[in-house]
Amino acid sequence: MEVTSEAVRIDAWVWAVRLMKTRSAAGEACKAGHVKLNGVAVKPSQTVVPGDRVRVWVDHREHDVEVVSTIRKRVGATIARTCYVDHSPPPPPKEILASIPRRDRGAGRPTKRERREIDRLMGRR
């Protein structure tokens, strides 16, 4: 493990501290604008140094972390957590997630098969 205080590419750092599963996914997230460095969307080649603030949008959740140390290679989760300070908001309580209405199966648009059956019943075909 090589923990340093020198500049490291943001896509490599986000992958190394386990905020993203793969380095290519980290690069794609940067290109899509889902990774922000000090409030500004950045390219994958942008460098991070200790003291920077990184915001990453992953799996419909935002992670807001402050860089403490930089690493180039992926490390274990316990070591990765020492490389940043997490300022992310807590996830919503399970009660709120359970109260979000969900559509019953089959209650949405008719499938192609159902549409053909409706057309046959209405005498359109």
SVG drawing of the C-alpha trace seen along z (x, -y; Angstrom):
<svg xmlns="http://www.w3.org/2000/svg" viewBox="-65 -24 69 36">
<polyline fill="none" stroke="black" stroke-width="0.4" points="0.0,0.0 1.4,-3.3 -0.5,-6.1 0.9,-9.5 0.1,-13.2 0.9,-13.7 -1.5,-14.4 -3.4,-11.3 -5.9,-11.1 -9.4,-11.4 -10.7,-8.3 -7.9,-6.2 -8.5,-7.6 -12.3,-7.1 -11.7,-3.5 -8.9,-2.9 -10.9,-4.1 -13.8,-1.8 -16.4,-4.5 -16.7,-2.8 -16.4,0.9 -14.1,0.5 -11.7,-2.1 -13.5,-2.2 -16.8,-2.9 -15.1,-5.7 -13.8,-7.2 -17.3,-6.9 -18.8,-8.6 -16.4,-11.4 -17.2,-11.8 -20.9,-11.8 -20.5,-14.6 -21.3,-12.3 -17.9,-13.1 -17.3,-16.7 -14.1,-18.0 -14.6,-21.0 -18.1,-21.6 -17.0,-21.4 -17.5,-18.4 -14.2,-17.1 -12.6,-14.9 -11.0,-11.6 -7.5,-13.0 -8.0,-15.7 -5.8,-15.3 -6.8,-15.3 -4.7,-16.2 -5.4,-16.0 -7.9,-18.6 -10.0,-18.4 -13.7,-17.7 -15.1,-15.0 -18.7,-14.4 -19.7,-11.1 -23.2,-10.1 -23.4,-6.2 -26.4,-4.0 -28.9,-6.9 -27.0,-8.1 -24.5,-11.0 -21.2,-10.4 -19.5,-13.6 -16.0,-12.9 -12.9,-15.0 -9.6,-13.6 -7.2,-12.9 -4.5,-10.9 -4.1,-9.8 -3.5,-6.2 -3.0,-4.9 -3.8,-1.2 -7.0,0.4 -6.7,1.4 -8.9,3.1 -12.0,1.4 -10.6,0.6 -7.5,-1.1 -9.6,-2.8 -11.8,-4.4 -8.7,-6.1 -8.0,-7.9 -11.1,-10.1 -13.6,-11.7 -17.2,-11.0 -19.5,-14.0 -22.4,-12.2 -25.9,-12.7 -27.4,-9.6 -29.6,-7.4 -33.4,-8.0 -35.0,-5.8 -36.6,-2.5 -40.0,-3.8 -39.8,-6.5 -38.6,-4.1 -41.4,-1.7 -44.0,-4.5 -43.1,-5.4 -46.0,-4.1 -45.2,-1.3 -47.3,-0.3 -48.7,3.2 -47.4,5.6 -49.6,5.3 -51.1,2.0 -49.0,-0.1 -49.1,-0.2 -50.5,2.9 -47.9,5.2 -47.9,5.9 -49.8,9.1 -52.4,7.4 -52.8,4.6 -53.5,7.2 -56.1,8.9 -57.8,5.5 -57.7,4.7 -59.3,8.1 -62.1,7.5 -62.8,4.0 -63.0,5.4 -60.1,3.3 -58.4,6.4"/>
</svg>
